[in-house]
Amino acid sequence: MKEIPTRRRIPFVTDVLELPEMTRTPLGFCERMVREYGDVCAVPIPGAQNFMVHDVDVLQKVFVDQASS
């Protein structure tokens, strides 16, 4: 399994700078993450580790195939 790309950030500074984009245009933020990091990426936000998954095959494996196991 290959390593999941992680959003590059400077703690607190990056979060403050990206917060307006995340809240005003969440779809634009997601599109930028896909462009910069690919279909699956980790998006650390203070207090939580989030993953963005934009690949239908991965979603199928996680939510359908593994759920039925």
ChimeraX attribute file (.defattr): number of C-alpha atoms within 10 A of each C-alpha:
attribute: neighborCount
match mode: 1-to-1
recipient: residues
	/A:1	3
	/A:2	4
	/A:3	7
	/A:4	13
	/A:5	15
	/A:6	15
	/A:7	16
	/A:8	11
	/A:9	13
	/A:10	9
	/A:11	11
	/A:12	11
	/A:13	9
	/A:14	13
	/A:15	15
	/A:16	11
	/A:17	10
	/A:18	13
	/A:19	14
	/A:20	12
	/A:21	14
	/A:22	14
	/A:23	10
	/A:24	10
	/A:25	12
	/A:26	13
	/A:27	12
	/A:28	12
	/A:29	17
	/A:30	16
	/A:31	15
	/A:32	12
	/A:33	20
	/A:34	17
	/A:35	10
	/A:36	12
	/A:37	17
	/A:38	16
	/A:39	17
	/A:40	18
	/A:41	20
	/A:42	17
	/A:43	17
	/A:44	16
	/A:45	15
	/A:46	10
	/A:47	6
	/A:48	8
	/A:49	9
	/A:50	13
	/A:51	15
	/A:52	15
	/A:53	16
	/A:54	16
	/A:55	12
	/A:56	10
	/A:57	9
	/A:58	14
	/A:59	12
	/A:60	12
	/A:61	12
	/A:62	12
	/A:63	10
	/A:64	11
	/A:65	11
	/A:66	9
	/A:67	9
	/A:68	8
	/A:69	5
